[in-house]
Each structure stands twice: as C-alpha cells, then as structure tokens.
C-alpha cells in the first residue's frame, strides 16, 4: 500500500527540486543526458510536473512489483545496541 500523503510528498519533492537541479551547468547536462539515454522528447522538462503529478499509487505498486524481488530482500540494521526496555521513537 502506498499512503497518499507520502505519494503527495514525493511528488512535491520531485517537482520542487527540478529547478534547483537545473541551476548549474552540471544539472542541465545531466538532464540532457537522461533525456538522450531514455529517448525522452525535447519537451520533457516542460511536461515533467504533469508527468510526476500523474503518478498514482497503483503505478508505484506496479513498478515495484516488476523491479523488487521479495525473495531477494535483505534488511540490515546498524547502530548502537538499544538497552532492554528502551522505546525508540517511530
């Protein structure tokens, strides 16, 4: 399940950070490289906000289902040992 508020936050981050990524020549070059690599049209950057805004929770689940293999999942936790009885903030 993809919570709608998390999806909204992700959409806002992606659309809001695009202008910042394009402020330097390196960012512009990176964007052009991605457009070339993935065969995106020249108006991609103009359509970016609409494309990101159109992503649904179903889209996220469909792509993760294709790319992530639950049989190959591994979880690693690092940090100091927590004493018994101590609750960590969620």
HTML snippet that shows the backbone in 3Dmol.js (N, CA, C, O; Angstrom):
<script src="https://3Dmol.org/build/3Dmol-min.js"></script>
<div id="view" style="width:600px;height:400px;position:relative"></div>
<script>
const pdb = `
ATOM      1  N   UNK A   1       0.837  -1.178   0.000  1.00  0.00           N
ATOM      2  CA  UNK A   1       0.000   0.000   0.000  1.00  0.00           C
ATOM      3  C   UNK A   1       0.886   1.247   0.000  1.00  0.00           C
ATOM      4  O   UNK A   1       1.913   1.285   0.678  1.00  0.00           O
ATOM      5  N   UNK A   2       0.498   2.229  -0.735  1.00  0.00           N
ATOM      6  CA  UNK A   2       1.218   3.497  -0.810  1.00  0.00           C
ATOM      7  C   UNK A   2       0.327   4.575  -0.212  1.00  0.00           C
ATOM      8  O   UNK A   2      -0.679   4.949  -0.814  1.00  0.00           O
ATOM      9  N   UNK A   3       0.687   5.082   0.973  1.00  0.00           N
ATOM     10  CA  UNK A   3      -0.132   6.139   1.583  1.00  0.00           C
ATOM     11  C   UNK A   3      -0.164   7.395   0.706  1.00  0.00           C
ATOM     12  O   UNK A   3       0.871   7.828   0.198  1.00  0.00           O
ATOM     13  N   UNK A   4      -1.327   7.965   0.537  1.00  0.00           N
ATOM     14  CA  UNK A   4      -1.497   9.119  -0.347  1.00  0.00           C
ATOM     15  C   UNK A   4      -0.650  10.311   0.105  1.00  0.00           C
ATOM     16  O   UNK A   4      -0.132  11.048  -0.733  1.00  0.00           O
ATOM     17  N   UNK A   5      -0.502  10.510   1.420  1.00  0.00           N
ATOM     18  CA  UNK A   5       0.288  11.654   1.884  1.00  0.00           C
ATOM     19  C   UNK A   5       1.773  11.484   1.536  1.00  0.00           C
ATOM     20  O   UNK A   5       2.452  12.462   1.224  1.00  0.00           O
ATOM     21  N   UNK A   6       2.272  10.252   1.589  1.00  0.00           N
ATOM     22  CA  UNK A   6       3.663  10.005   1.205  1.00  0.00           C
ATOM     23  C   UNK A   6       3.854  10.201  -0.300  1.00  0.00           C
ATOM     24  O   UNK A   6       4.874  10.731  -0.740  1.00  0.00           O
ATOM     25  N   UNK A   7       2.877   9.774  -1.071  1.00  0.00           N
ATOM     26  CA  UNK A   7       2.946   9.963  -2.519  1.00  0.00           C
ATOM     27  C   UNK A   7       2.910  11.453  -2.852  1.00  0.00           C
ATOM     28  O   UNK A   7       3.652  11.915  -3.720  1.00  0.00           O
ATOM     29  N   UNK A   8       2.054  12.201  -2.169  1.00  0.00           N
ATOM     30  CA  UNK A   8       1.987  13.651  -2.375  1.00  0.00           C
ATOM     31  C   UNK A   8       3.317  14.320  -2.022  1.00  0.00           C
ATOM     32  O   UNK A   8       3.787  15.200  -2.743  1.00  0.00           O
ATOM     33  N   UNK A   9       3.917  13.897  -0.909  1.00  0.00           N
ATOM     34  CA  UNK A   9       5.217  14.458  -0.515  1.00  0.00           C
ATOM     35  C   UNK A   9       6.285  14.166  -1.562  1.00  0.00           C
ATOM     36  O   UNK A   9       7.096  15.034  -1.883  1.00  0.00           O
ATOM     37  N   UNK A  10       6.285  12.953  -2.092  1.00  0.00           N
ATOM     38  CA  UNK A  10       7.271  12.581  -3.120  1.00  0.00           C
ATOM     39  C   UNK A  10       7.069  13.389  -4.387  1.00  0.00           C
ATOM     40  O   UNK A  10       8.032  13.860  -4.991  1.00  0.00           O
ATOM     41  N   UNK A  11       5.820  13.547  -4.787  1.00  0.00           N
ATOM     42  CA  UNK A  11       5.535  14.348  -5.984  1.00  0.00           C
ATOM     43  C   UNK A  11       6.017  15.788  -5.784  1.00  0.00           C
ATOM     44  O   UNK A  11       6.646  16.367  -6.669  1.00  0.00           O
ATOM     45  N   UNK A  12       5.716  16.358  -4.612  1.00  0.00           N
ATOM     46  CA  UNK A  12       6.113  17.743  -4.333  1.00  0.00           C
ATOM     47  C   UNK A  12       7.632  17.882  -4.324  1.00  0.00           C
ATOM     48  O   UNK A  12       8.166  18.863  -4.843  1.00  0.00           O
ATOM     49  N   UNK A  13       8.329  16.916  -3.742  1.00  0.00           N
ATOM     50  CA  UNK A  13       9.788  16.969  -3.718  1.00  0.00           C
ATOM     51  C   UNK A  13      10.358  16.911  -5.132  1.00  0.00           C
ATOM     52  O   UNK A  13      11.225  17.710  -5.488  1.00  0.00           O
ATOM     53  N   UNK A  14       9.878  15.975  -5.930  1.00  0.00           N
ATOM     54  CA  UNK A  14      10.416  15.807  -7.285  1.00  0.00           C
ATOM     55  C   UNK A  14      10.159  17.033  -8.153  1.00  0.00           C
ATOM     56  O   UNK A  14      11.052  17.479  -8.874  1.00  0.00           O
ATOM     57  N   UNK A  15       8.959  17.574  -8.090  1.00  0.00           N
ATOM     58  CA  UNK A  15       8.666  18.745  -8.922  1.00  0.00           C
ATOM     59  C   UNK A  15       9.334  20.000  -8.365  1.00  0.00           C
ATOM     60  O   UNK A  15       9.769  20.858  -9.133  1.00  0.00           O
ATOM     61  N   UNK A  16       9.421  20.116  -7.056  1.00  0.00           N
ATOM     62  CA  UNK A  16      10.037  21.292  -6.453  1.00  0.00           C
ATOM     63  C   UNK A  16      11.542  21.330  -6.582  1.00  0.00           C
ATOM     64  O   UNK A  16      12.133  22.409  -6.618  1.00  0.00           O
ATOM     65  N   UNK A  17      12.173  20.175  -6.653  1.00  0.00           N
ATOM     66  CA  UNK A  17      13.634  20.139  -6.723  1.00  0.00           C
ATOM     67  C   UNK A  17      14.162  20.249  -8.153  1.00  0.00           C
ATOM     68  O   UNK A  17      15.357  20.474  -8.347  1.00  0.00           O
ATOM     69  N   UNK A  18      13.309  20.097  -9.143  1.00  0.00           N
ATOM     70  CA  UNK A  18      13.780  20.171 -10.532  1.00  0.00           C
ATOM     71  C   UNK A  18      14.450  21.506 -10.850  1.00  0.00           C
ATOM     72  O   UNK A  18      15.546  21.502 -11.410  1.00  0.00           O
ATOM     73  N   UNK A  19      13.847  22.640 -10.523  1.00  0.00           N
ATOM     74  CA  UNK A  19      14.526  23.903 -10.845  1.00  0.00           C
ATOM     75  C   UNK A  19      15.894  24.026 -10.164  1.00  0.00           C
ATOM     76  O   UNK A  19      16.822  24.602 -10.732  1.00  0.00           O
ATOM     77  N   UNK A  20      16.013  23.490  -8.959  1.00  0.00           N
ATOM     78  CA  UNK A  20      17.295  23.548  -8.250  1.00  0.00           C
ATOM     79  C   UNK A  20      18.352  22.709  -8.956  1.00  0.00           C
ATOM     80  O   UNK A  20      19.522  23.086  -9.019  1.00  0.00           O
ATOM     81  N   UNK A  21      17.922  21.561  -9.489  1.00  0.00           N
ATOM     82  CA  UNK A  21      18.880  20.701 -10.202  1.00  0.00           C
ATOM     83  C   UNK A  21      19.348  21.335 -11.500  1.00  0.00           C
ATOM     84  O   UNK A  21      20.430  21.015 -11.992  1.00  0.00           O
ATOM     85  N   UNK A  22      18.543  22.232 -12.060  1.00  0.00           N
ATOM     86  CA  UNK A  22      18.881  22.840 -13.345  1.00  0.00           C
ATOM     87  C   UNK A  22      19.591  24.178 -13.203  1.00  0.00           C
ATOM     88  O   UNK A  22      19.846  24.846 -14.204  1.00  0.00           O
ATOM     89  N   UNK A  23      19.918  24.583 -11.974  1.00  0.00           N
ATOM     90  CA  UNK A  23      20.576  25.869 -11.772  1.00  0.00           C
ATOM     91  C   UNK A  23      22.029  25.873 -12.247  1.00  0.00           C
ATOM     92  O   UNK A  23      22.538  26.909 -12.673  1.00  0.00           O
ATOM     93  N   UNK A  24      22.686  24.739 -12.177  1.00  0.00           N
ATOM     94  CA  UNK A  24      24.097  24.670 -12.569  1.00  0.00           C
ATOM     95  C   UNK A  24      24.230  23.938 -13.902  1.00  0.00           C
ATOM     96  O   UNK A  24      23.362  23.154 -14.287  1.00  0.00           O
ATOM     97  N   UNK A  25      25.317  24.205 -14.587  1.00  0.00           N
ATOM     98  CA  UNK A  25      25.573  23.542 -15.867  1.00  0.00           C
ATOM     99  C   UNK A  25      25.584  22.026 -15.719  1.00  0.00           C
ATOM    100  O   UNK A  25      25.117  21.309 -16.604  1.00  0.00           O
ATOM    101  N   UNK A  26      26.113  21.541 -14.608  1.00  0.00           N
ATOM    102  CA  UNK A  26      26.156  20.094 -14.370  1.00  0.00           C
ATOM    103  C   UNK A  26      24.750  19.495 -14.355  1.00  0.00           C
ATOM    104  O   UNK A  26      24.527  18.416 -14.904  1.00  0.00           O
ATOM    105  N   UNK A  27      23.809  20.190 -13.731  1.00  0.00           N
ATOM    106  CA  UNK A  27      22.435  19.708 -13.681  1.00  0.00           C
ATOM    107  C   UNK A  27      21.768  19.707 -15.047  1.00  0.00           C
ATOM    108  O   UNK A  27      21.040  18.776 -15.394  1.00  0.00           O
ATOM    109  N   UNK A  28      22.019  20.746 -15.811  1.00  0.00           N
ATOM    110  CA  UNK A  28      21.454  20.821 -17.163  1.00  0.00           C
ATOM    111  C   UNK A  28      22.030  19.703 -18.021  1.00  0.00           C
ATOM    112  O   UNK A  28      21.303  19.036 -18.757  1.00  0.00           O
ATOM    113  N   UNK A  29      23.342  19.503 -17.921  1.00  0.00           N
ATOM    114  CA  UNK A  29      23.983  18.434 -18.696  1.00  0.00           C
ATOM    115  C   UNK A  29      23.436  17.067 -18.286  1.00  0.00           C
ATOM    116  O   UNK A  29      23.205  16.210 -19.139  1.00  0.00           O
ATOM    117  N   UNK A  30      23.229  16.860 -16.983  1.00  0.00           N
ATOM    118  CA  UNK A  30      22.676  15.596 -16.504  1.00  0.00           C
ATOM    119  C   UNK A  30      21.269  15.361 -17.029  1.00  0.00           C
ATOM    120  O   UNK A  30      20.921  14.246 -17.418  1.00  0.00           O
ATOM    121  N   UNK A  31      20.458  16.421 -17.037  1.00  0.00           N
ATOM    122  CA  UNK A  31      19.092  16.300 -17.541  1.00  0.00           C
ATOM    123  C   UNK A  31      19.098  15.960 -19.032  1.00  0.00           C
ATOM    124  O   UNK A  31      18.333  15.110 -19.487  1.00  0.00           O
ATOM    125  N   UNK A  32      19.966  16.632 -19.784  1.00  0.00           N
ATOM    126  CA  UNK A  32      20.058  16.340 -21.218  1.00  0.00           C
ATOM    127  C   UNK A  32      20.537  14.913 -21.472  1.00  0.00           C
ATOM    128  O   UNK A  32      20.060  14.249 -22.391  1.00  0.00           O
ATOM    129  N   UNK A  33      21.475  14.446 -20.661  1.00  0.00           N
ATOM    130  CA  UNK A  33      21.966  13.072 -20.792  1.00  0.00           C
ATOM    131  C   UNK A  33      20.845  12.070 -20.532  1.00  0.00           C
ATOM    132  O   UNK A  33      20.681  11.108 -21.283  1.00  0.00           O
ATOM    133  N   UNK A  34      20.072  12.297 -19.468  1.00  0.00           N
ATOM    134  CA  UNK A  34      18.947  11.401 -19.169  1.00  0.00           C
ATOM    135  C   UNK A  34      17.921  11.415 -20.301  1.00  0.00           C
ATOM    136  O   UNK A  34      17.397  10.370 -20.687  1.00  0.00           O
ATOM    137  N   UNK A  35      17.643  12.590 -20.821  1.00  0.00           N
ATOM    138  CA  UNK A  35      16.682  12.684 -21.919  1.00  0.00           C
ATOM    139  C   UNK A  35      17.163  11.883 -23.120  1.00  0.00           C
ATOM    140  O   UNK A  35      16.375  11.189 -23.763  1.00  0.00           O
ATOM    141  N   UNK A  36      18.443  11.977 -23.422  1.00  0.00           N
ATOM    142  CA  UNK A  36      19.010  11.223 -24.544  1.00  0.00           C
ATOM    143  C   UNK A  36      18.998   9.729 -24.258  1.00  0.00           C
ATOM    144  O   UNK A  36      18.593   8.929 -25.101  1.00  0.00           O
ATOM    145  N   UNK A  37      19.446   9.359 -23.061  1.00  0.00           N
ATOM    146  CA  UNK A  37      19.560   7.942 -22.691  1.00  0.00           C
ATOM    147  C   UNK A  37      18.205   7.241 -22.745  1.00  0.00           C
ATOM    148  O   UNK A  37      18.115   6.106 -23.213  1.00  0.00           O
ATOM    149  N   UNK A  38      17.159   7.903 -22.274  1.00  0.00           N
ATOM    150  CA  UNK A  38      15.851   7.255 -22.192  1.00  0.00           C
ATOM    151  C   UNK A  38      14.924   7.622 -23.344  1.00  0.00           C
ATOM    152  O   UNK A  38      13.742   7.277 -23.316  1.00  0.00           O
ATOM    153  N   UNK A  39      15.431   8.304 -24.340  1.00  0.00           N
ATOM    154  CA  UNK A  39      14.636   8.619 -25.524  1.00  0.00           C
ATOM    155  C   UNK A  39      13.475   9.551 -25.234  1.00  0.00           C
ATOM    156  O   UNK A  39      12.404   9.411 -25.824  1.00  0.00           O
ATOM    157  N   UNK A  40      13.676  10.499 -24.333  1.00  0.00           N
ATOM    158  CA  UNK A  40      12.611  11.434 -23.969  1.00  0.00           C
ATOM    159  C   UNK A  40      12.551  12.562 -24.992  1.00  0.00           C
ATOM    160  O   UNK A  40      13.565  12.934 -25.583  1.00  0.00           O
ATOM    161  N   UNK A  41      11.370  13.092 -25.188  1.00  0.00           N
ATOM    162  CA  UNK A  41      11.173  14.161 -26.166  1.00  0.00           C
ATOM    163  C   UNK A  41      11.796  15.467 -25.662  1.00  0.00           C
ATOM    164  O   UNK A  41      12.073  15.606 -24.471  1.00  0.00           O
ATOM    165  N   UNK A  42      12.010  16.406 -26.557  1.00  0.00           N
ATOM    166  CA  UNK A  42      12.621  17.676 -26.193  1.00  0.00           C
ATOM    167  C   UNK A  42      11.766  18.491 -25.235  1.00  0.00           C
ATOM    168  O   UNK A  42      12.289  19.352 -24.527  1.00  0.00           O
ATOM    169  N   UNK A  43      10.471  18.240 -25.197  1.00  0.00           N
ATOM    170  CA  UNK A  43       9.600  18.979 -24.280  1.00  0.00           C
ATOM    171  C   UNK A  43       9.447  18.278 -22.919  1.00  0.00           C
ATOM    172  O   UNK A  43       8.572  18.636 -22.131  1.00  0.00           O
ATOM    173  N   UNK A  44      10.284  17.296 -22.654  1.00  0.00           N
ATOM    174  CA  UNK A  44      10.193  16.527 -21.408  1.00  0.00           C
ATOM    175  C   UNK A  44      10.204  17.416 -20.168  1.00  0.00           C
ATOM    176  O   UNK A  44       9.379  17.246 -19.271  1.00  0.00           O
ATOM    177  N   UNK A  45      11.133  18.356 -20.118  1.00  0.00           N
ATOM    178  CA  UNK A  45      11.214  19.212 -18.939  1.00  0.00           C
ATOM    179  C   UNK A  45       9.982  20.091 -18.788  1.00  0.00           C
ATOM    180  O   UNK A  45       9.611  20.445 -17.669  1.00  0.00           O
ATOM    181  N   UNK A  46       9.354  20.444 -19.877  1.00  0.00           N
ATOM    182  CA  UNK A  46       8.112  21.236 -19.812  1.00  0.00           C
ATOM    183  C   UNK A  46       6.953  20.383 -19.286  1.00  0.00           C
ATOM    184  O   UNK A  46       6.049  20.901 -18.631  1.00  0.00           O
ATOM    185  N   UNK A  47       6.978  19.096 -19.568  1.00  0.00           N
ATOM    186  CA  UNK A  47       5.901  18.188 -19.156  1.00  0.00           C
ATOM    187  C   UNK A  47       6.179  17.497 -17.824  1.00  0.00           C
ATOM    188  O   UNK A  47       5.312  16.798 -17.300  1.00  0.00           O
ATOM    189  N   UNK A  48       7.378  17.683 -17.271  1.00  0.00           N
ATOM    190  CA  UNK A  48       7.832  16.949 -16.088  1.00  0.00           C
ATOM    191  C   UNK A  48       6.826  17.016 -14.932  1.00  0.00           C
ATOM    192  O   UNK A  48       6.475  15.980 -14.366  1.00  0.00           O
ATOM    193  N   UNK A  49       6.364  18.202 -14.579  1.00  0.00           N
ATOM    194  CA  UNK A  49       5.439  18.346 -13.454  1.00  0.00           C
ATOM    195  C   UNK A  49       4.146  17.566 -13.685  1.00  0.00           C
ATOM    196  O   UNK A  49       3.636  16.922 -12.768  1.00  0.00           O
ATOM    197  N   UNK A  50       3.624  17.622 -14.889  1.00  0.00           N
ATOM    198  CA  UNK A  50       2.405  16.876 -15.203  1.00  0.00           C
ATOM    199  C   UNK A  50       2.652  15.371 -15.150  1.00  0.00           C
ATOM    200  O   UNK A  50       1.804  14.613 -14.678  1.00  0.00           O
ATOM    201  N   UNK A  51       3.808  14.946 -15.632  1.00  0.00           N
ATOM    202  CA  UNK A  51       4.129  13.519 -15.611  1.00  0.00           C
ATOM    203  C   UNK A  51       4.254  13.008 -14.178  1.00  0.00           C
ATOM    204  O   UNK A  51       3.703  11.962 -13.836  1.00  0.00           O
ATOM    205  N   UNK A  52       4.980  13.748 -13.345  1.00  0.00           N
ATOM    206  CA  UNK A  52       5.138  13.345 -11.939  1.00  0.00           C
ATOM    207  C   UNK A  52       3.792  13.410 -11.223  1.00  0.00           C
ATOM    208  O   UNK A  52       3.458  12.515 -10.446  1.00  0.00           O
ATOM    209  N   UNK A  53       3.024  14.458 -11.480  1.00  0.00           N
ATOM    210  CA  UNK A  53       1.716  14.602 -10.850  1.00  0.00           C
ATOM    211  C   UNK A  53       0.737  13.517 -11.246  1.00  0.00           C
ATOM    212  O   UNK A  53      -0.220  13.252 -10.519  1.00  0.00           O
ATOM    213  N   UNK A  54       0.959  12.888 -12.382  1.00  0.00           N
ATOM    214  CA  UNK A  54       0.066  11.835 -12.858  1.00  0.00           C
ATOM    215  C   UNK A  54       0.377  10.451 -12.318  1.00  0.00           C
ATOM    216  O   UNK A  54      -0.357   9.502 -12.594  1.00  0.00           O
ATOM    217  N   UNK A  55       1.455  10.319 -11.552  1.00  0.00           N
ATOM    218  CA  UNK A  55       1.820   9.009 -10.994  1.00  0.00           C
ATOM    219  C   UNK A  55       0.842   8.657  -9.873  1.00  0.00           C
ATOM    220  O   UNK A  55       0.615   9.455  -8.964  1.00  0.00           O
ATOM    221  N   UNK A  56       0.272   7.467  -9.947  1.00  0.00           N
ATOM    222  CA  UNK A  56      -0.697   7.010  -8.951  1.00  0.00           C
ATOM    223  C   UNK A  56      -0.071   5.966  -8.035  1.00  0.00           C
ATOM    224  O   UNK A  56       1.001   5.432  -8.317  1.00  0.00           O
ATOM    225  N   UNK A  57      -0.756   5.691  -6.945  1.00  0.00           N
ATOM    226  CA  UNK A  57      -0.299   4.635  -6.036  1.00  0.00           C
ATOM    227  C   UNK A  57      -0.240   3.303  -6.780  1.00  0.00           C
ATOM    228  O   UNK A  57       0.664   2.502  -6.544  1.00  0.00           O
ATOM    229  N   UNK A  58      -1.184   3.066  -7.665  1.00  0.00           N
ATOM    230  CA  UNK A  58      -1.180   1.849  -8.476  1.00  0.00           C
ATOM    231  C   UNK A  58       0.035   1.758  -9.371  1.00  0.00           C
ATOM    232  O   UNK A  58       0.592   0.677  -9.560  1.00  0.00           O
ATOM    233  N   UNK A  59       0.457   2.903  -9.933  1.00  0.00           N
ATOM    234  CA  UNK A  59       1.667   2.929 -10.764  1.00  0.00           C
ATOM    235  C   UNK A  59       2.887   2.529  -9.941  1.00  0.00           C
ATOM    236  O   UNK A  59       3.719   1.741 -10.391  1.00  0.00           O
ATOM    237  N   UNK A  60       2.987   3.081  -8.727  1.00  0.00           N
ATOM    238  CA  UNK A  60       4.123   2.782  -7.853  1.00  0.00           C
ATOM    239  C   UNK A  60       4.157   1.292  -7.533  1.00  0.00           C
ATOM    240  O   UNK A  60       5.213   0.663  -7.604  1.00  0.00           O
ATOM    241  N   UNK A  61       3.015   0.734  -7.183  1.00  0.00           N
ATOM    242  CA  UNK A  61       2.946  -0.689  -6.847  1.00  0.00           C
ATOM    243  C   UNK A  61       3.284  -1.566  -8.054  1.00  0.00           C
ATOM    244  O   UNK A  61       3.961  -2.585  -7.916  1.00  0.00           O
ATOM    245  N   UNK A  62       2.815  -1.169  -9.224  1.00  0.00           N
ATOM    246  CA  UNK A  62       3.091  -1.962 -10.427  1.00  0.00           C
ATOM    247  C   UNK A  62       4.586  -1.988 -10.731  1.00  0.00           C
ATOM    248  O   UNK A  62       5.135  -3.043 -11.050  1.00  0.00           O
ATOM    249  N   UNK A  63       5.243  -0.838 -10.635  1.00  0.00           N
ATOM    250  CA  UNK A  63       6.676  -0.775 -10.944  1.00  0.00           C
ATOM    251  C   UNK A  63       7.484  -1.510  -9.880  1.00  0.00           C
ATOM    252  O   UNK A  63       8.412  -2.249 -10.210  1.00  0.00           O
ATOM    253  N   UNK A  64       7.145  -1.318  -8.616  1.00  0.00           N
ATOM    254  CA  UNK A  64       7.902  -2.021  -7.579  1.00  0.00           C
ATOM    255  C   UNK A  64       7.713  -3.524  -7.704  1.00  0.00           C
ATOM    256  O   UNK A  64       8.637  -4.288  -7.426  1.00  0.00           O
ATOM    257  N   UNK A  65       6.533  -3.955  -8.116  1.00  0.00           N
ATOM    258  CA  UNK A  65       6.302  -5.375  -8.324  1.00  0.00           C
ATOM    259  C   UNK A  65       7.167  -5.951  -9.437  1.00  0.00           C
ATOM    260  O   UNK A  65       7.527  -7.128  -9.403  1.00  0.00           O
ATOM    261  N   UNK A  66       7.498  -5.126 -10.417  1.00  0.00           N
ATOM    262  CA  UNK A  66       8.355  -5.566 -11.519  1.00  0.00           C
ATOM    263  C   UNK A  66       9.830  -5.531 -11.152  1.00  0.00           C
ATOM    264  O   UNK A  66      10.606  -6.368 -11.613  1.00  0.00           O
ATOM    265  N   UNK A  67      10.226  -4.560 -10.318  1.00  0.00           N
ATOM    266  CA  UNK A  67      11.646  -4.338 -10.060  1.00  0.00           C
ATOM    267  C   UNK A  67      12.170  -4.960  -8.774  1.00  0.00           C
ATOM    268  O   UNK A  67      13.354  -5.285  -8.687  1.00  0.00           O
ATOM    269  N   UNK A  68      11.316  -5.130  -7.783  1.00  0.00           N
ATOM    270  CA  UNK A  68      11.768  -5.664  -6.500  1.00  0.00           C
ATOM    271  C   UNK A  68      11.340  -7.105  -6.333  1.00  0.00           C
ATOM    272  O   UNK A  68      10.182  -7.450  -6.568  1.00  0.00           O
ATOM    273  N   UNK A  69      12.273  -7.943  -5.928  1.00  0.00           N
ATOM    274  CA  UNK A  69      12.016  -9.360  -5.713  1.00  0.00           C
ATOM    275  C   UNK A  69      11.977  -9.626  -4.212  1.00  0.00           C
ATOM    276  O   UNK A  69      13.015  -9.568  -3.553  1.00  0.00           O
ATOM    277  N   UNK A  70      10.793  -9.920  -3.655  1.00  0.00           N
ATOM    278  CA  UNK A  70      10.717 -10.152  -2.206  1.00  0.00           C
ATOM    279  C   UNK A  70      11.541 -11.353  -1.752  1.00  0.00           C
ATOM    280  O   UNK A  70      11.902 -11.437  -0.578  1.00  0.00           O
ATOM    281  N   UNK A  71      11.843 -12.275  -2.646  1.00  0.00           N
ATOM    282  CA  UNK A  71      12.677 -13.429  -2.298  1.00  0.00           C
ATOM    283  C   UNK A  71      14.146 -13.034  -2.136  1.00  0.00           C
ATOM    284  O   UNK A  71      14.917 -13.746  -1.493  1.00  0.00           O
ATOM    285  N   UNK A  72      14.531 -11.893  -2.725  1.00  0.00           N
ATOM    286  CA  UNK A  72      15.916 -11.445  -2.646  1.00  0.00           C
ATOM    287  C   UNK A  72      16.077 -10.286  -1.673  1.00  0.00           C
ATOM    288  O   UNK A  72      17.105  -9.610  -1.673  1.00  0.00           O
ATOM    289  N   UNK A  73      15.066 -10.057  -0.845  1.00  0.00           N
ATOM    290  CA  UNK A  73      15.062  -8.944   0.097  1.00  0.00           C
ATOM    291  C   UNK A  73      15.994  -9.230   1.269  1.00  0.00           C
ATOM    292  O   UNK A  73      15.992 -10.329   1.822  1.00  0.00           O
ATOM    293  N   UNK A  74      16.783  -8.237   1.638  1.00  0.00           N
ATOM    294  CA  UNK A  74      17.653  -8.348   2.812  1.00  0.00           C
ATOM    295  C   UNK A  74      17.534  -7.054   3.602  1.00  0.00           C
ATOM    296  O   UNK A  74      17.491  -5.970   3.020  1.00  0.00           O
ATOM    297  N   UNK A  75      17.481  -7.161   4.914  1.00  0.00           N
ATOM    298  CA  UNK A  75      17.388  -5.999   5.789  1.00  0.00           C
ATOM    299  C   UNK A  75      18.593  -5.990   6.701  1.00  0.00           C
ATOM    300  O   UNK A  75      18.886  -6.984   7.367  1.00  0.00           O
ATOM    301  N   UNK A  76      19.284  -4.880   6.733  1.00  0.00           N
ATOM    302  CA  UNK A  76      20.442  -4.732   7.623  1.00  0.00           C
ATOM    303  C   UNK A  76      20.193  -3.533   8.519  1.00  0.00           C
ATOM    304  O   UNK A  76      19.738  -2.486   8.057  1.00  0.00           O
ATOM    305  N   UNK A  77      20.487  -3.686   9.783  1.00  0.00           N
ATOM    306  CA  UNK A  77      20.304  -2.607  10.742  1.00  0.00           C
ATOM    307  C   UNK A  77      21.644  -2.346  11.413  1.00  0.00           C
ATOM    308  O   UNK A  77      22.314  -3.272  11.870  1.00  0.00           O
ATOM    309  N   UNK A  78      22.022  -1.086  11.465  1.00  0.00           N
ATOM    310  CA  UNK A  78      23.285  -0.723  12.095  1.00  0.00           C
ATOM    311  C   UNK A  78      23.041   0.388  13.099  1.00  0.00           C
ATOM    312  O   UNK A  78      22.164   1.231  12.910  1.00  0.00           O
ATOM    313  N   UNK A  79      23.802   0.383  14.138  1.00  0.00           N
ATOM    314  CA  UNK A  79      23.691   1.429  15.146  1.00  0.00           C
ATOM    315  C   UNK A  79      24.019   0.872  16.502  1.00  0.00           C
ATOM    316  O   UNK A  79      24.319  -0.314  16.641  1.00  0.00           O
ATOM    317  N   UNK A  80      23.965   1.724  17.504  1.00  0.00           N
ATOM    318  CA  UNK A  80      24.284   1.250  18.850  1.00  0.00           C
ATOM    319  C   UNK A  80      23.211   0.301  19.366  1.00  0.00           C
ATOM    320  O   UNK A  80      22.047   0.382  18.975  1.00  0.00           O
ATOM    321  N   UNK A  81      23.621  -0.587  20.238  1.00  0.00           N
ATOM    322  CA  UNK A  81      22.675  -1.513  20.847  1.00  0.00           C
ATOM    323  C   UNK A  81      21.722  -0.733  21.745  1.00  0.00           C
ATOM    324  O   UNK A  81      22.142   0.151  22.492  1.00  0.00           O
ATOM    325  N   UNK A  82      20.454  -1.064  21.668  1.00  0.00           N
ATOM    326  CA  UNK A  82      19.445  -0.394  22.486  1.00  0.00           C
ATOM    327  C   UNK A  82      19.196  -1.249  23.725  1.00  0.00           C
ATOM    328  O   UNK A  82      18.882  -2.433  23.605  1.00  0.00           O
ATOM    329  N   UNK A  83      19.333  -0.659  24.914  1.00  0.00           N
ATOM    330  CA  UNK A  83      19.100  -1.446  26.146  1.00  0.00           C
ATOM    331  C   UNK A  83      17.660  -1.951  26.211  1.00  0.00           C
ATOM    332  O   UNK A  83      16.750  -1.319  25.673  1.00  0.00           O
ATOM    333  N   UNK A  84      17.463  -3.066  26.857  1.00  0.00           N
ATOM    334  CA  UNK A  84      16.127  -3.634  27.047  1.00  0.00           C
ATOM    335  C   UNK A  84      15.228  -2.606  27.730  1.00  0.00           C
ATOM    336  O   UNK A  84      15.646  -1.902  28.649  1.00  0.00           O
ATOM    337  N   UNK A  85      14.006  -2.541  27.265  1.00  0.00           N
ATOM    338  CA  UNK A  85      13.016  -1.660  27.882  1.00  0.00           C
ATOM    339  C   UNK A  85      13.011  -0.246  27.342  1.00  0.00           C
ATOM    340  O   UNK A  85      12.135   0.539  27.702  1.00  0.00           O
ATOM    341  N   UNK A  86      13.966   0.105  26.487  1.00  0.00           N
ATOM    342  CA  UNK A  86      14.022   1.445  25.923  1.00  0.00           C
ATOM    343  C   UNK A  86      13.233   1.456  24.634  1.00  0.00           C
ATOM    344  O   UNK A  86      13.461   0.630  23.751  1.00  0.00           O
ATOM    345  N   UNK A  87      12.303   2.390  24.523  1.00  0.00           N
ATOM    346  CA  UNK A  87      11.483   2.513  23.315  1.00  0.00           C
ATOM    347  C   UNK A  87      12.086   3.581  22.414  1.00  0.00           C
ATOM    348  O   UNK A  87      12.420   4.677  22.865  1.00  0.00           O
ATOM    349  N   UNK A  88      12.221   3.249  21.141  1.00  0.00           N
ATOM    350  CA  UNK A  88      12.688   4.222  20.155  1.00  0.00           C
ATOM    351  C   UNK A  88      11.491   4.913  19.554  1.00  0.00           C
ATOM    352  O   UNK A  88      10.428   4.312  19.399  1.00  0.00           O
ATOM    353  N   UNK A  89      11.662   6.177  19.214  1.00  0.00           N
ATOM    354  CA  UNK A  89      10.573   6.921  18.565  1.00  0.00           C
ATOM    355  C   UNK A  89      10.294   6.314  17.208  1.00  0.00           C
ATOM    356  O   UNK A  89      11.224   5.896  16.518  1.00  0.00           O
ATOM    357  N   UNK A  90       9.024   6.255  16.805  1.00  0.00           N
ATOM    358  CA  UNK A  90       8.686   5.672  15.500  1.00  0.00           C
ATOM    359  C   UNK A  90       9.153   6.514  14.350  1.00  0.00           C
ATOM    360  O   UNK A  90       8.941   6.151  13.193  1.00  0.00           O
TER     361      UNK A  90
END
`;
const viewer = $3Dmol.createViewer("view");
viewer.addModel(pdb, "pdb");
viewer.setStyle({}, {cartoon: {color: "spectrum"}});
viewer.zoomTo();
viewer.render();
</script>
